[in-house]
Amino acid sequence: MARNYRLVVFDWDGTLLDSAAAIVASIQAAARDLGHRPPDEATARQVIGLGLHDALSQALPGVPAEDYRQVAERYRHHYLAQDHELSLFDGARELVEELAGAGYLLGVATGKSRLGLNRALTASGLKEFFHATRCADECASKPAPDMLLEIMSELDAEPGRTLMIGDTTHDLRMARNAGVGALAVGYGAHPRRVLEAERPLGCFDEFRELAEWLKRNG
Protein backbone atom coordinates (compact mmCIF):
# COMPACT_ATOMS: atom_id res chain seq x y z
CA MET A 1 0.00 0.00 0.00
CA ALA A 2 1.03 3.59 -0.58
CA ARG A 3 1.55 5.57 2.62
CA ASN A 4 0.08 9.03 2.14
CA TYR A 5 -1.80 8.53 5.42
CA ARG A 6 -0.56 7.32 8.78
CA LEU A 7 -3.84 7.21 10.73
CA VAL A 8 -7.20 5.93 9.47
CA VAL A 9 -10.24 6.59 11.68
CA PHE A 10 -13.53 4.78 11.13
CA ASP A 11 -17.03 5.59 12.24
CA TRP A 12 -18.71 2.44 13.61
CA ASP A 13 -22.48 2.25 13.06
CA GLY A 14 -23.36 2.24 9.38
CA THR A 15 -19.69 2.22 8.36
CA LEU A 16 -18.23 -0.98 9.80
CA LEU A 17 -21.35 -2.44 11.42
CA ASP A 18 -24.61 -2.95 9.52
CA SER A 19 -26.73 -1.37 12.24
CA ALA A 20 -28.56 1.63 10.75
CA ALA A 21 -31.89 -0.18 10.38
CA ALA A 22 -31.69 -1.43 13.97
CA ILE A 23 -30.99 2.08 15.27
CA VAL A 24 -33.93 3.52 13.33
CA ALA A 25 -36.28 0.82 14.62
CA SER A 26 -35.07 1.32 18.19
CA ILE A 27 -35.61 5.10 18.09
CA GLN A 28 -39.11 4.62 16.73
CA ALA A 29 -39.98 1.90 19.26
CA ALA A 30 -38.68 3.99 22.17
CA ALA A 31 -40.89 6.89 21.15
CA ARG A 32 -43.96 4.68 20.88
CA ASP A 33 -43.27 3.09 24.28
CA LEU A 34 -43.60 6.50 25.94
CA GLY A 35 -46.58 7.67 23.93
CA HIS A 36 -44.70 9.99 21.56
CA ARG A 37 -45.10 10.13 17.81
CA PRO A 38 -42.15 8.23 16.31
CA PRO A 39 -40.00 9.94 13.67
CA ASP A 40 -40.16 8.69 10.11
CA GLU A 41 -37.27 6.61 8.80
CA ALA A 42 -35.52 9.49 7.02
CA THR A 43 -35.52 11.63 10.16
CA ALA A 44 -34.26 8.78 12.34
CA ARG A 45 -31.50 7.97 9.84
CA GLN A 46 -30.41 11.59 9.76
CA VAL A 47 -29.45 11.59 13.46
CA ILE A 48 -27.42 8.37 13.37
CA GLY A 49 -23.85 9.13 14.39
CA LEU A 50 -24.74 11.85 16.88
CA GLY A 51 -24.52 11.37 20.62
CA LEU A 52 -27.75 9.92 22.02
CA HIS A 53 -28.93 13.16 23.66
CA ASP A 54 -28.36 15.19 20.47
CA ALA A 55 -29.93 12.44 18.36
CA LEU A 56 -33.08 12.36 20.47
CA SER A 57 -33.43 16.13 20.56
CA GLN A 58 -33.35 16.24 16.75
CA ALA A 59 -35.36 13.09 16.01
CA LEU A 60 -38.03 13.87 18.66
CA PRO A 61 -38.20 17.67 18.87
CA GLY A 62 -41.58 17.61 20.59
CA VAL A 63 -40.36 15.53 23.54
CA PRO A 64 -39.50 17.54 26.68
CA ALA A 65 -35.83 17.40 27.63
CA GLU A 66 -36.72 15.91 31.01
CA ASP A 67 -38.08 12.84 29.19
CA TYR A 68 -34.87 12.13 27.26
CA ARG A 69 -33.55 9.82 29.98
CA GLN A 70 -36.62 7.59 29.73
CA VAL A 71 -36.52 7.60 25.93
CA ALA A 72 -32.81 6.75 26.02
CA GLU A 73 -33.48 3.84 28.37
CA ARG A 74 -36.16 2.45 26.06
CA TYR A 75 -33.90 2.98 23.05
CA ARG A 76 -31.14 0.95 24.70
CA HIS A 77 -33.65 -1.77 25.62
CA HIS A 78 -34.78 -2.20 22.02
CA TYR A 79 -31.29 -1.90 20.53
CA LEU A 80 -29.74 -4.43 22.90
CA ALA A 81 -32.55 -6.89 22.14
CA GLN A 82 -31.24 -7.15 18.56
CA ASP A 83 -27.58 -6.23 19.10
CA HIS A 84 -26.45 -9.86 18.95
CA GLU A 85 -27.98 -10.26 15.49
CA LEU A 86 -25.98 -7.43 13.89
CA SER A 87 -22.93 -8.13 11.75
CA LEU A 88 -20.06 -6.30 10.09
CA PHE A 89 -20.50 -5.29 6.47
CA ASP A 90 -18.98 -7.71 3.97
CA GLY A 91 -15.31 -6.86 3.57
CA ALA A 92 -15.07 -4.73 6.73
CA ARG A 93 -13.06 -7.23 8.74
CA GLU A 94 -10.69 -7.92 5.87
CA LEU A 95 -10.04 -4.22 5.27
CA VAL A 96 -9.34 -3.48 8.94
CA GLU A 97 -7.00 -6.45 9.19
CA GLU A 98 -5.21 -5.46 5.98
CA LEU A 99 -4.70 -1.89 7.13
CA ALA A 100 -3.40 -3.04 10.51
CA GLY A 101 -1.08 -5.52 8.84
CA ALA A 102 0.28 -2.76 6.60
CA GLY A 103 1.28 -0.72 9.64
CA TYR A 104 -1.43 1.93 9.72
CA LEU A 105 -2.62 3.42 12.99
CA LEU A 106 -6.35 2.75 13.30
CA GLY A 107 -9.02 4.57 15.28
CA VAL A 108 -12.77 4.71 15.85
CA ALA A 109 -14.81 7.90 16.35
CA THR A 110 -18.42 7.05 17.10
CA GLY A 111 -21.69 8.31 18.46
CA LYS A 112 -21.94 5.17 20.58
CA SER A 113 -21.32 5.22 24.31
CA ARG A 114 -18.07 3.83 25.67
CA LEU A 115 -19.91 0.84 27.08
CA GLY A 116 -21.61 0.23 23.74
CA LEU A 117 -18.43 0.51 21.68
CA ASN A 118 -16.46 -1.77 23.99
CA ARG A 119 -19.20 -4.37 23.71
CA ALA A 120 -19.28 -4.04 19.91
CA LEU A 121 -15.49 -4.22 19.53
CA THR A 122 -15.34 -7.36 21.63
CA ALA A 123 -18.27 -9.03 19.88
CA SER A 124 -16.85 -8.25 16.42
CA GLY A 125 -13.35 -9.48 17.23
CA LEU A 126 -11.83 -6.21 15.97
CA LYS A 127 -10.78 -4.73 19.30
CA GLU A 128 -7.13 -5.69 18.94
CA PHE A 129 -6.72 -3.75 15.68
CA PHE A 130 -7.64 -0.26 16.96
CA HIS A 131 -5.05 1.93 18.63
CA ALA A 132 -7.37 4.70 19.90
CA THR A 133 -11.13 5.21 20.12
CA ARG A 134 -13.45 8.02 21.18
CA CYS A 135 -17.17 7.96 21.98
CA ALA A 136 -19.97 10.50 22.27
CA ASP A 137 -20.06 10.26 26.08
CA GLU A 138 -16.37 11.22 26.21
CA CYS A 139 -16.24 14.10 23.72
CA ALA A 140 -18.41 16.73 22.14
CA SER A 141 -20.77 15.11 19.65
CA LYS A 142 -20.07 15.16 15.92
CA PRO A 143 -19.65 17.34 13.93
CA ALA A 144 -17.41 18.95 16.55
CA PRO A 145 -13.79 17.98 15.86
CA ASP A 146 -12.99 16.83 19.40
CA MET A 147 -12.99 13.07 18.78
CA LEU A 148 -10.54 13.34 15.91
CA LEU A 149 -8.38 15.92 17.65
CA GLU A 150 -8.06 13.72 20.73
CA ILE A 151 -7.27 10.59 18.70
CA MET A 152 -4.62 12.45 16.70
CA SER A 153 -3.11 13.85 19.88
CA GLU A 154 -3.00 10.43 21.54
CA LEU A 155 -1.34 8.80 18.54
CA ASP A 156 0.84 11.78 17.59
CA ALA A 157 -0.68 11.95 14.10
CA GLU A 158 -0.86 15.09 11.95
CA PRO A 159 -4.15 16.18 10.34
CA GLY A 160 -2.59 16.02 6.88
CA ARG A 161 -1.79 12.34 7.36
CA THR A 162 -5.11 11.40 8.97
CA LEU A 163 -8.15 10.06 7.11
CA MET A 164 -11.74 9.78 8.39
CA ILE A 165 -14.15 7.22 6.93
CA GLY A 166 -17.87 7.48 7.66
CA ASP A 167 -21.42 7.09 6.39
CA THR A 168 -22.95 10.38 7.55
CA THR A 169 -22.58 14.09 6.97
CA HIS A 170 -21.75 14.32 10.69
CA ASP A 171 -18.57 12.31 10.02
CA LEU A 172 -17.59 14.39 7.02
CA ARG A 173 -18.19 17.70 8.78
CA MET A 174 -16.25 16.52 11.83
CA ALA A 175 -13.33 15.71 9.55
CA ARG A 176 -13.54 19.12 7.91
CA ASN A 177 -13.65 20.84 11.29
CA ALA A 178 -10.55 18.91 12.35
CA GLY A 179 -8.67 19.68 9.12
CA VAL A 180 -8.71 16.02 8.12
CA GLY A 181 -9.47 14.39 4.77
CA ALA A 182 -12.55 12.17 4.58
CA LEU A 183 -14.07 9.33 2.61
CA ALA A 184 -17.78 8.51 2.56
CA VAL A 185 -19.55 5.18 2.24
CA GLY A 186 -22.95 5.24 0.61
CA TYR A 187 -24.39 2.02 2.04
CA GLY A 188 -25.01 3.33 5.58
CA ALA A 189 -27.28 5.88 7.22
CA HIS A 190 -27.18 8.87 4.86
CA PRO A 191 -27.90 8.73 1.11
CA ARG A 192 -25.07 9.07 -1.37
CA ARG A 193 -26.33 12.35 -2.87
CA VAL A 194 -26.23 14.01 0.57
CA LEU A 195 -22.74 12.68 1.26
CA GLU A 196 -21.40 13.80 -2.10
CA ALA A 197 -22.66 17.33 -1.43
CA GLU A 198 -20.06 17.48 1.38
CA ARG A 199 -17.33 16.87 -1.24
CA PRO A 200 -15.43 14.00 0.37
CA LEU A 201 -12.30 12.66 -1.30
CA GLY A 202 -14.37 9.72 -2.48
CA CYS A 203 -17.75 8.04 -1.96
CA PHE A 204 -18.12 4.27 -2.24
CA ASP A 205 -21.02 1.82 -2.28
CA GLU A 206 -18.94 -1.28 -1.49
CA PHE A 207 -15.98 -2.08 0.74
CA ARG A 208 -14.19 -3.41 -2.31
CA GLU A 209 -14.20 0.07 -3.86
CA LEU A 210 -13.05 1.64 -0.59
CA ALA A 211 -10.20 -0.86 -0.28
CA GLU A 212 -9.09 -0.20 -3.86
CA TRP A 213 -9.02 3.56 -3.23
CA LEU A 214 -6.89 3.07 -0.11
CA LYS A 215 -4.46 0.85 -1.99
CA ARG A 216 -4.01 3.53 -4.65
CA ASN A 217 -4.08 6.61 -2.46
CA GLY A 218 -3.70 5.56 1.18
C-alpha positions as CSV (number, residue, x, y, z in Angstrom):
1,M,0.0,0.0,0.0
2,A,1.0,3.6,-0.6
3,R,1.5,5.6,2.6
4,N,0.1,9.0,2.1
5,Y,-1.8,8.5,5.4
6,R,-0.6,7.3,8.8
7,L,-3.8,7.2,10.7
8,V,-7.2,5.9,9.5
9,V,-10.2,6.6,11.7
10,F,-13.5,4.8,11.1
11,D,-17.0,5.6,12.2
12,W,-18.7,2.4,13.6
13,D,-22.5,2.2,13.1
14,G,-23.4,2.2,9.4
15,T,-19.7,2.2,8.4
16,L,-18.2,-1.0,9.8
17,L,-21.4,-2.4,11.4
18,D,-24.6,-3.0,9.5
19,S,-26.7,-1.4,12.2
20,A,-28.6,1.6,10.7
21,A,-31.9,-0.2,10.4
22,A,-31.7,-1.4,14.0
23,I,-31.0,2.1,15.3
24,V,-33.9,3.5,13.3
25,A,-36.3,0.8,14.6
26,S,-35.1,1.3,18.2
27,I,-35.6,5.1,18.1
28,Q,-39.1,4.6,16.7
29,A,-40.0,1.9,19.3
30,A,-38.7,4.0,22.2
31,A,-40.9,6.9,21.2
32,R,-44.0,4.7,20.9
33,D,-43.3,3.1,24.3
34,L,-43.6,6.5,25.9
35,G,-46.6,7.7,23.9
36,H,-44.7,10.0,21.6
37,R,-45.1,10.1,17.8
38,P,-42.2,8.2,16.3
39,P,-40.0,9.9,13.7
40,D,-40.2,8.7,10.1
41,E,-37.3,6.6,8.8
42,A,-35.5,9.5,7.0
43,T,-35.5,11.6,10.2
44,A,-34.3,8.8,12.3
45,R,-31.5,8.0,9.8
46,Q,-30.4,11.6,9.8
47,V,-29.4,11.6,13.5
48,I,-27.4,8.4,13.4
49,G,-23.9,9.1,14.4
50,L,-24.7,11.8,16.9
51,G,-24.5,11.4,20.6
52,L,-27.7,9.9,22.0
53,H,-28.9,13.2,23.7
54,D,-28.4,15.2,20.5
55,A,-29.9,12.4,18.4
56,L,-33.1,12.4,20.5
57,S,-33.4,16.1,20.6
58,Q,-33.4,16.2,16.7
59,A,-35.4,13.1,16.0
60,L,-38.0,13.9,18.7
61,P,-38.2,17.7,18.9
62,G,-41.6,17.6,20.6
63,V,-40.4,15.5,23.5
64,P,-39.5,17.5,26.7
65,A,-35.8,17.4,27.6
66,E,-36.7,15.9,31.0
67,D,-38.1,12.8,29.2
68,Y,-34.9,12.1,27.3
69,R,-33.5,9.8,30.0
70,Q,-36.6,7.6,29.7
71,V,-36.5,7.6,25.9
72,A,-32.8,6.7,26.0
73,E,-33.5,3.8,28.4
74,R,-36.2,2.5,26.1
75,Y,-33.9,3.0,23.0
76,R,-31.1,0.9,24.7
77,H,-33.7,-1.8,25.6
78,H,-34.8,-2.2,22.0
79,Y,-31.3,-1.9,20.5
80,L,-29.7,-4.4,22.9
81,A,-32.5,-6.9,22.1
82,Q,-31.2,-7.1,18.6
83,D,-27.6,-6.2,19.1
84,H,-26.5,-9.9,19.0
85,E,-28.0,-10.3,15.5
86,L,-26.0,-7.4,13.9
87,S,-22.9,-8.1,11.7
88,L,-20.1,-6.3,10.1
89,F,-20.5,-5.3,6.5
90,D,-19.0,-7.7,4.0
91,G,-15.3,-6.9,3.6
92,A,-15.1,-4.7,6.7
93,R,-13.1,-7.2,8.7
94,E,-10.7,-7.9,5.9
95,L,-10.0,-4.2,5.3
96,V,-9.3,-3.5,8.9
97,E,-7.0,-6.4,9.2
98,E,-5.2,-5.5,6.0
99,L,-4.7,-1.9,7.1
100,A,-3.4,-3.0,10.5
101,G,-1.1,-5.5,8.8
102,A,0.3,-2.8,6.6
103,G,1.3,-0.7,9.6
104,Y,-1.4,1.9,9.7
105,L,-2.6,3.4,13.0
106,L,-6.4,2.8,13.3
107,G,-9.0,4.6,15.3
108,V,-12.8,4.7,15.8
109,A,-14.8,7.9,16.4
110,T,-18.4,7.1,17.1
111,G,-21.7,8.3,18.5
112,K,-21.9,5.2,20.6
113,S,-21.3,5.2,24.3
114,R,-18.1,3.8,25.7
115,L,-19.9,0.8,27.1
116,G,-21.6,0.2,23.7
117,L,-18.4,0.5,21.7
118,N,-16.5,-1.8,24.0
119,R,-19.2,-4.4,23.7
120,A,-19.3,-4.0,19.9
121,L,-15.5,-4.2,19.5
122,T,-15.3,-7.4,21.6
123,A,-18.3,-9.0,19.9
124,S,-16.9,-8.3,16.4
125,G,-13.4,-9.5,17.2
126,L,-11.8,-6.2,16.0
127,K,-10.8,-4.7,19.3
128,E,-7.1,-5.7,18.9
129,F,-6.7,-3.7,15.7
130,F,-7.6,-0.3,17.0
131,H,-5.0,1.9,18.6
132,A,-7.4,4.7,19.9
133,T,-11.1,5.2,20.1
134,R,-13.5,8.0,21.2
135,C,-17.2,8.0,22.0
136,A,-20.0,10.5,22.3
137,D,-20.1,10.3,26.1
138,E,-16.4,11.2,26.2
139,C,-16.2,14.1,23.7
140,A,-18.4,16.7,22.1
141,S,-20.8,15.1,19.6
142,K,-20.1,15.2,15.9
143,P,-19.7,17.3,13.9
144,A,-17.4,19.0,16.6
145,P,-13.8,18.0,15.9
146,D,-13.0,16.8,19.4
147,M,-13.0,13.1,18.8
148,L,-10.5,13.3,15.9
149,L,-8.4,15.9,17.6
150,E,-8.1,13.7,20.7
151,I,-7.3,10.6,18.7
152,M,-4.6,12.4,16.7
153,S,-3.1,13.8,19.9
154,E,-3.0,10.4,21.5
155,L,-1.3,8.8,18.5
156,D,0.8,11.8,17.6
157,A,-0.7,12.0,14.1
158,E,-0.9,15.1,11.9
159,P,-4.2,16.2,10.3
160,G,-2.6,16.0,6.9
161,R,-1.8,12.3,7.4
162,T,-5.1,11.4,9.0
163,L,-8.2,10.1,7.1
164,M,-11.7,9.8,8.4
165,I,-14.1,7.2,6.9
166,G,-17.9,7.5,7.7
167,D,-21.4,7.1,6.4
168,T,-22.9,10.4,7.5
169,T,-22.6,14.1,7.0
170,H,-21.7,14.3,10.7
171,D,-18.6,12.3,10.0
172,L,-17.6,14.4,7.0
173,R,-18.2,17.7,8.8
174,M,-16.3,16.5,11.8
175,A,-13.3,15.7,9.5
176,R,-13.5,19.1,7.9
177,N,-13.7,20.8,11.3
178,A,-10.6,18.9,12.3
179,G,-8.7,19.7,9.1
180,V,-8.7,16.0,8.1
181,G,-9.5,14.4,4.8
182,A,-12.5,12.2,4.6
183,L,-14.1,9.3,2.6
184,A,-17.8,8.5,2.6
185,V,-19.6,5.2,2.2
186,G,-23.0,5.2,0.6
187,Y,-24.4,2.0,2.0
188,G,-25.0,3.3,5.6
189,A,-27.3,5.9,7.2
190,H,-27.2,8.9,4.9
191,P,-27.9,8.7,1.1
192,R,-25.1,9.1,-1.4
193,R,-26.3,12.3,-2.9
194,V,-26.2,14.0,0.6
195,L,-22.7,12.7,1.3
196,E,-21.4,13.8,-2.1
197,A,-22.7,17.3,-1.4
198,E,-20.1,17.5,1.4
199,R,-17.3,16.9,-1.2
200,P,-15.4,14.0,0.4
201,L,-12.3,12.7,-1.3
202,G,-14.4,9.7,-2.5
203,C,-17.7,8.0,-2.0
204,F,-18.1,4.3,-2.2
205,D,-21.0,1.8,-2.3
206,E,-18.9,-1.3,-1.5
207,F,-16.0,-2.1,0.7
208,R,-14.2,-3.4,-2.3
209,E,-14.2,0.1,-3.9
210,L,-13.0,1.6,-0.6
211,A,-10.2,-0.9,-0.3
212,E,-9.1,-0.2,-3.9
213,W,-9.0,3.6,-3.2
214,L,-6.9,3.1,-0.1
215,K,-4.5,0.8,-2.0
216,R,-4.0,3.5,-4.6
217,N,-4.1,6.6,-2.5
218,G,-3.7,5.6,1.2
